[in-house]
Amino acid sequence: MNVSDIRKQFPILDQEVNGHPLVYLDSAATSQKPIQVIEALNKYYREYNSNVHRGVHTLGTMATDGYEGAREKVRKFINAKSTEEIIFTRGTTTALNIVAASYGRANLQPGDEIVITYMEHHSNIIPWQQVAKATGATLKYIDLTEDHALSLETVKETITPDTKIVSVMHVSNVLGAINPVKEIAKIAHQHGAIMIVDGAQSTPHMKVDVQDLDCDFFAFSGHKMCGPTGIGVLYGKKELLEKMEPVEFGGEMIDFVNLYDSTWKELPWKFEGGTPIIAGAIGLGAAIDFLEEVGLDNILAHEHKLANYALDRLSEVEGITIYGPKERAGVVTFNLDDVHPHDVATVLDAEGVAVRAGHHCAQPLMKYLNVSSTARASFYLYNTEEEIDQLVSSLIKTKEYFTNVF
């Protein structure tokens, strides 16, 4: 994997920010887009922009072929059994909300348990809070280990015969922890519960096989994996999706509409009401082509190397606290003593280094860590060790600046 050649395919990286070469370390929030994806979007809008499924004219056929072709690419990418199990959504948030609103509200009652973890993104907390309030179910959290990871022993202690839903992120967007979701799914199924996986931070970086994981639902976003914003995927086992009711109603998802009743299309279209995200799906298909050409194993190995290098280099910065386990994905979250994370990010930006600062849509985790916010550097296939060196150099300047000022 030649990172120098890969970087040439991302036009946005070849620029200066505040007089410095851009060092983009915020891919956990959204990745940059390769020229192949940009061109795929441009081609759709310039050459065959049309609605899908409805028309028989040439442009409509081309658009439908592109849209449904992208669905097949997604199916193969995550090894689903059928395209009927692939639902296009606006992103991970929408996908998880569909499961909560449709499956959760219909299948839970007082006394049932929903089990999640303290490290979850708000998108995998708030929908379950609302379902618990609506159904009378109980929301439970799995405790973390001392190094902020998940222990299967604790998972076994938390999941009970009353547990009906277990929903866990595959990779933490804050801690970088890679959670044993395959093993958790097995424990959930032994108790008769279903397993939902938030794959927003795993799908861009490693091979995902939903059949091997044996999860019941899996959600991810296109914009974190070199694709466009506004497109995501919900995978669900066919037997579960067939029993679920749609949560959006209107055109495209119907079979027959009568004056006082209607029937729904078959899977996956009954969950895709209205004009779908056509360009987004086509762009996501192009992103999948790109990632498969590079190789997910190569990407994972590169990011593992960067994460280890970053942990070693960042440990040289006086007064730094790093959160999360030693073995992690390409995410390093930290705080500098006596310097607010937003101040850290502001000074880094002046040096051309883009990191994220805040609670990262994980306020319960921040409370668990006893902090209000953190700074986060996240890496992807286009990042280099030299950029990490720049991050460290800029952090040392940040520390010196605030030490001298205050």
Phi and psi in degrees as a GROMACS rama.xvg file:
@    title "Ramachandran Plot"
@    xaxis  label "Phi"
@    yaxis  label "Psi"
@TYPE xy
-96.5471  102.414  ASN-2
-64.8253  -34.1623  VAL-3
-61.2524  -42.9748  SER-4
-68.4622  -38.0501  ASP-5
-63.324  -42.7391  ILE-6
-60.5049  -31.8481  ARG-7
-65.4223  -18.3707  LYS-8
-89.4246  1.06981  GLN-9
-116.761  93.9323  PHE-10
-56.4664  -34.0646  PRO-11
-66.4695  -23.8619  ILE-12
-73.8415  -18.3415  LEU-13
-92.049  66.742  ASP-14
-155.383  167.216  GLN-15
-107.396  146.026  GLU-16
-125.16  121.73  VAL-17
54.5  39.094  ASN-18
79.6813  8.87488  GLY-19
-126.697  151.34  HIS-20
-58.6229  135.398  PRO-21
-63.6267  128.979  LEU-22
-116.547  101.688  VAL-23
-93.9942  108.091  TYR-24
-122.996  48.1828  LEU-25
-136.855  35.3096  ASP-26
-72.3026  -18.842  SER-27
-67.3083  -26.0173  ALA-28
-80.035  -50.014  ALA-29
-163.34  139.979  THR-30
-84.498  161.907  SER-31
-79.6019  166.351  GLN-32
-113.716  131.108  LYS-33
-74.8744  161.424  PRO-34
-60.0213  -30.0112  ILE-35
-62.2914  -39.1602  GLN-36
-71.9839  -43.6399  VAL-37
-59.0065  -42.5944  ILE-38
-68.8571  -35.0986  GLU-39
-64.2666  -41.2372  ALA-40
-65.5018  -43.9766  LEU-41
-61.4814  -42.3667  ASN-42
-64.6336  -41.8942  LYS-43
-59.7643  -49.6054  TYR-44
-70.7152  -30.0287  TYR-45
-85.2946  -30.2699  ARG-46
-117.085  -32.5586  GLU-47
-145.249  33.9455  TYR-48
-57.9415  120.062  ASN-49
-167.129  162.161  SER-50
-76.4528  163.277  ASN-51
-109.672  157.697  VAL-52
71.2651  -22.4719  HIS-53
-96.1395  -32.1545  ARG-54
-107.068  161.986  GLY-55
-110.17  2.81195  VAL-56
-76.4777  169.217  HIS-57
-61.623  -46.9543  THR-58
-63.7311  -38.8547  LEU-59
-63.5418  -38.7311  GLY-60
-65.7361  -41.91  THR-61
-64.3214  -41.6657  MET-62
-65.9132  -41.5842  ALA-63
-63.421  -42.4736  THR-64
-62.005  -40.632  ASP-65
-66.953  -41.9714  GLY-66
-67.1493  -50.5575  TYR-67
-74.0669  -27.0065  GLU-68
-63.9474  -37.1925  GLY-69
-65.2796  -35.4169  ALA-70
-62.4295  -41.9565  ARG-71
-65.7775  -37.0934  GLU-72
-61.8478  -41.2729  LYS-73
-63.8395  -44.363  VAL-74
-55.1426  -48.3355  ARG-75
-67.144  -36.9002  LYS-76
-61.4616  -37.9347  PHE-77
-108.49  5.15225  ILE-78
58.6127  47.8051  ASN-79
-77.1215  158.716  ALA-80
-71.0405  -36.8056  LYS-81
-148.407  152.66  SER-82
-66.7283  -17.6073  THR-83
-63.1286  -18.6037  GLU-84
-93.7384  2.83729  GLU-85
-111.067  110.696  ILE-86
-111.189  125.831  ILE-87
-80.3654  133.559  PHE-88
-131.396  -175.947  THR-89
-79.0412  -15.3781  ARG-90
160.536  -173.261  GLY-91
-59.2337  -42.6887  THR-92
-57.2899  -49.4733  THR-93
-62.1748  -42.0408  THR-94
-60.7655  -45.8348  ALA-95
-67.2043  -36.1367  LEU-96
-65.701  -35.2085  ASN-97
-61.0768  -46.8647  ILE-98
-63.189  -44.7461  VAL-99
-63.6088  -47.4056  ALA-100
-71.5477  -38.1851  ALA-101
-89.5697  -58.5179  SER-102
-75.1884  -47.9729  TYR-103
-60.2744  -51.1008  GLY-104
-66.7628  -27.8742  ARG-105
-84.5883  -19.4023  ALA-106
-119.476  0.989822  ASN-107
-111.388  153.657  LEU-108
-149.752  169.853  GLN-109
-54.0415  136.12  PRO-110
98.6587  -21.8582  GLY-111
-75.7229  156.685  ASP-112
-120.208  140.968  GLU-113
-112.665  125.364  ILE-114
-113.903  124.729  VAL-115
-133.759  -171  ILE-116
-120.618  165.911  THR-117
-70.3595  -15.9369  TYR-118
-90.9517  2.59592  MET-119
-66.3427  148.035  GLU-120
-67.5146  151.695  HIS-121
-52.7695  -31.2115  HIS-122
-65.1236  -19.0711  SER-123
-112.124  17.9609  ASN-124
-119.081  -57.4118  ILE-125
-61.0312  -42.6749  ILE-126
-57.2084  -36.5564  PRO-127
-76.8781  -30.6147  TRP-128
-59.6103  -45.8867  GLN-129
-66.8617  -39.3513  GLN-130
-65.2095  -41.9563  VAL-131
-60.7269  -43.1477  ALA-132
-63.8542  -38.3203  LYS-133
-75.6361  -30.563  ALA-134
-108.374  -15.4029  THR-135
85.486  5.74399  GLY-136
-70.8304  164.599  ALA-137
-106.045  132.562  THR-138
-96.5321  124.458  LEU-139
-121.197  151.049  LYS-140
-118.315  139.109  TYR-141
-85.9152  125.532  ILE-142
-66.2667  157.141  ASP-143
-101.911  160.624  LEU-144
-77.6487  177.219  THR-145
-61.5287  -31.685  GLU-146
-96.6317  21.0806  ASP-147
66.12  44.0486  HIS-148
-122.873  -178.172  ALA-149
-103.693  135.254  LEU-150
-103.168  131.046  SER-151
-63.5471  -28.7326  LEU-152
-63.6298  -42.8022  GLU-153
-67.5111  -37.4222  THR-154
-58.7921  -46.2644  VAL-155
-62.9108  -34.2248  LYS-156
-72.7363  -27.8143  GLU-157
-87.461  -38.9633  THR-158
-79.4516  128.611  ILE-159
-126.834  175.79  THR-160
-60.9095  -17.9536  PRO-161
-84.4092  -9.57354  ASP-162
-72.9235  127.835  THR-163
-112.425  -25.2685  LYS-164
-136.771  132.54  ILE-165
-121.99  126.471  VAL-166
-133.271  115.641  SER-167
-136.508  140.494  VAL-168
-74.8642  142.538  MET-169
-70.4869  -45.4294  HIS-170
-133.505  133.527  VAL-171
-74.6293  131.823  SER-172
-76.0555  -8.92163  ASN-173
-108.726  -49.6476  VAL-174
-91.08  -18.1189  LEU-175
74.8144  1.23615  GLY-176
-63.364  133.706  ALA-177
-98.4191  109.474  ILE-178
-84.1999  145.094  ASN-179
-79.1694  66.7053  PRO-180
-66.9931  -28.4154  VAL-181
-63.4632  -45.2746  LYS-182
-69.4759  -36.2831  GLU-183
-66.2443  -39.0767  ILE-184
-60.3492  -40.2304  ALA-185
-63.1035  -43.1956  LYS-186
-64.4734  -43.4422  ILE-187
-59.5183  -45.7703  ALA-188
-66.6365  -32.4575  HIS-189
-62.6235  -25.0427  GLN-190
-100.88  7.51636  HIS-191
80.3772  14.0821  GLY-192
-95.2637  161.347  ALA-193
-96.5265  155.856  ILE-194
-115.968  125.106  MET-195
-115.721  135.104  ILE-196
-120.934  126.276  VAL-197
-85.5958  105.595  ASP-198
-101.484  20.2494  GLY-199
-58.153  -37.1911  ALA-200
-101.364  0.594077  GLN-201
-106.089  -42.6551  SER-202
-56.5234  -36.2429  THR-203
-71.547  -15.6082  PRO-204
-120.681  -14.0309  HIS-205
-151.064  160.02  MET-206
-66.4641  132.256  LYS-207
-118.181  128.784  VAL-208
-127.182  99.4962  ASP-209
-66.1729  -28.1637  VAL-210
-71.4254  -38.3367  GLN-211
-68.8379  -40.4078  ASP-212
-66.6935  -26.9427  LEU-213
57.6111  34.6149  ASP-214
-79.9941  154.756  CYS-215
-87.3668  -32.4417  ASP-216
-138.998  148.386  PHE-217
-144.841  130.158  PHE-218
-124.635  141.473  ALA-219
-156.599  168.278  PHE-220
-117.053  146.037  SER-221
-74.5102  -33.5403  GLY-222
-71.7758  -14.5965  HIS-223
-91.1293  -4.20539  LYS-224
-126.901  42.8312  MET-225
74.7242  5.43489  CYS-226
-97.2303  -178.011  GLY-227
-73.4363  163.591  PRO-228
-75.8685  160.094  THR-229
82.4841  9.68715  GLY-230
-132.213  135.261  ILE-231
-150.303  -176.23  GLY-232
-139.173  136.872  VAL-233
-113.681  117.189  LEU-234
-94.2832  137.121  TYR-235
-144.492  145.545  GLY-236
-60.8918  135.007  LYS-237
-54.9337  -42.2046  LYS-238
-64.702  -26.6087  GLU-239
-81.8052  -45.0312  LEU-240
-60.7008  -36.0283  LEU-241
-64.1512  -29.8659  GLU-242
-86.2648  -13.2878  LYS-243
-85.9574  148.398  MET-244
-89.9728  146.218  GLU-245
-64.8168  159.775  PRO-246
-112.92  -9.9831  VAL-247
-125.009  138.378  GLU-248
-125.866  146.053  PHE-249
154.848  -145.447  GLY-250
-71.3581  163.449  GLY-251
78.1454  -34.4224  GLU-252
-97.2058  2.9406  MET-253
-100.254  157.203  ILE-254
-101.939  -65.4691  ASP-255
-129.489  139.298  PHE-256
-117.659  119.916  VAL-257
-106.85  179.966  ASN-258
-63.2796  -35.797  LEU-259
-125.978  6.01027  TYR-260
-160.515  158.501  ASP-261
-144.343  161.797  SER-262
-123.98  158.194  THR-263
-103.51  154.035  TRP-264
-66.2799  166.231  LYS-265
-74.2354  172.415  GLU-266
-64.3489  148.17  LEU-267
-91.4759  0.859923  PRO-268
-71.8001  -18.5137  TRP-269
-66.8605  -16.2921  LYS-270
-101.061  7.88503  PHE-271
-121.964  64.5694  GLU-272
-69.2154  144.253  GLY-273
80.3032  178.256  GLY-274
-61.1797  122.378  THR-275
-74.9232  178.112  PRO-276
-85.3213  76.8193  ILE-277
-67.6118  -54.9493  ILE-278
-61.6205  -39.6264  ALA-279
-60.5931  -42.8219  GLY-280
-64.7714  -42.8408  ALA-281
-63.29  -41.0833  ILE-282
-64.5674  -38.7721  GLY-283
-63.9456  -39.1599  LEU-284
-60.2981  -41.0684  GLY-285
-65.7752  -37.5755  ALA-286
-63.9881  -40.4195  ALA-287
-63.2981  -42.4347  ILE-288
-57.1988  -44.2278  ASP-289
-63.6968  -48.3736  PHE-290
-64.2202  -38.1367  LEU-291
-70.3499  -31.2094  GLU-292
-66.6697  -41.0705  GLU-293
-69.1598  -42.9415  VAL-294
102.364  118.341  GLY-295
-64.4242  -33.9419  LEU-296
-64.6109  -38.4517  ASP-297
-66.1196  -40.3602  ASN-298
-64.0898  -45.8341  ILE-299
-62.006  -44.3535  LEU-300
-63.2242  -41.2171  ALA-301
-62.8929  -45.56  HIS-302
-68.7582  -35.4607  GLU-303
-62.179  -41.3374  HIS-304
-64.2493  -43.8311  LYS-305
-63.7526  -41.3387  LEU-306
-63.1316  -44.0144  ALA-307
-63.7728  -41.832  ASN-308
-63.3018  -42.1391  TYR-309
-64.685  -41.9952  ALA-310
-61.3273  -41.5768  LEU-311
-65.9069  -46.8507  ASP-312
-69.1591  -41.6585  ARG-313
-66.8698  -27.2557  LEU-314
-64.8541  -14.7264  SER-315
-78.5822  -14.2221  GLU-316
-83.157  121.424  VAL-317
-66.2551  134.66  GLU-318
80.5501  15.8633  GLY-319
-94.0226  140.987  ILE-320
-118.478  124.533  THR-321
-109.329  135.297  ILE-322
-106.578  143.51  TYR-323
108.945  170.201  GLY-324
-76.4673  164.956  PRO-325
-63.677  -48.4048  LYS-326
-82.4355  116.755  GLU-327
-152.308  169.07  ARG-328
-79.7147  -172.85  ALA-329
-80.0206  55.5409  GLY-330
-135.477  128.987  VAL-331
-130.086  115.337  VAL-332
-107.907  137.372  THR-333
-153.48  168.059  PHE-334
-136.53  146.875  ASN-335
-100.407  135.47  LEU-336
-53.469  130.143  ASP-337
65.1332  13.1758  ASP-338
-125.334  122.782  VAL-339
-65.9305  140.711  HIS-340
-54.4971  -35.1463  PRO-341
-67.6239  -33.8479  HIS-342
-68.1872  -39.8419  ASP-343
-58.4217  -49.2319  VAL-344
-64.9122  -34.7401  ALA-345
-66.9394  -44.74  THR-346
-67.7737  -39.6487  VAL-347
-61.9282  -39.361  LEU-348
-62.289  -36.1479  ASP-349
-62.9361  -21.8406  ALA-350
-95.5862  4.68  GLU-351
85.486  9.3599  GLY-352
-102.793  119.72  VAL-353
-99.1484  113.534  ALA-354
-127.215  170.435  VAL-355
-100.608  143.594  ARG-356
-135.573  140.789  ALA-357
140.664  -154.644  GLY-358
-97.392  -1.28062  HIS-359
57.8832  34.4271  HIS-360
53.5606  41.01  CYS-361
-145.759  54.2907  ALA-362
-61.6375  -40.0027  GLN-363
-60.0212  -35.4543  PRO-364
-69.053  -40.3059  LEU-365
-58.4742  -43.2399  MET-366
-63.8406  -40.2119  LYS-367
-61.9004  -37.0854  TYR-368
-82.7695  -5.62549  LEU-369
64.4227  40.4026  ASN-370
-134.742  160.984  VAL-371
-91.1138  -28.6721  SER-372
-165.512  170.522  SER-373
-145.958  168.888  THR-374
-101.764  149.58  ALA-375
-139.357  129.404  ARG-376
-109.268  129.532  ALA-377
-129.697  142.936  SER-378
-115.63  156.151  PHE-379
-142.822  -171.258  TYR-380
-63.4939  -19.0242  LEU-381
-96.6822  0.198809  TYR-382
-87.6976  159.227  ASN-383
-131.963  164.287  THR-384
-65.1095  -31.767  GLU-385
-63.2268  -34.3173  GLU-386
-69.6653  -35.3893  GLU-387
-65.5566  -39.3567  ILE-388
-58.402  -40.5726  ASP-389
-65.7253  -39.3864  GLN-390
-58.7009  -47.5496  LEU-391
-64.4305  -44.8421  VAL-392
-59.3185  -41.8722  SER-393
-70.0684  -33.978  SER-394
-66.8569  -39.0065  LEU-395
-62.7461  -41.0251  ILE-396
-63.1862  -40.1398  LYS-397
-61.1542  -47.5012  THR-398
-60.3515  -44.784  LYS-399
-64.6958  -40.0263  GLU-400
-61.1496  -49.898  TYR-401
-73.7398  -27.2843  PHE-402
-66.0459  -43.0287  THR-403
-73.32  -35.949  ASN-404
-71.0596  -39.5451  VAL-405
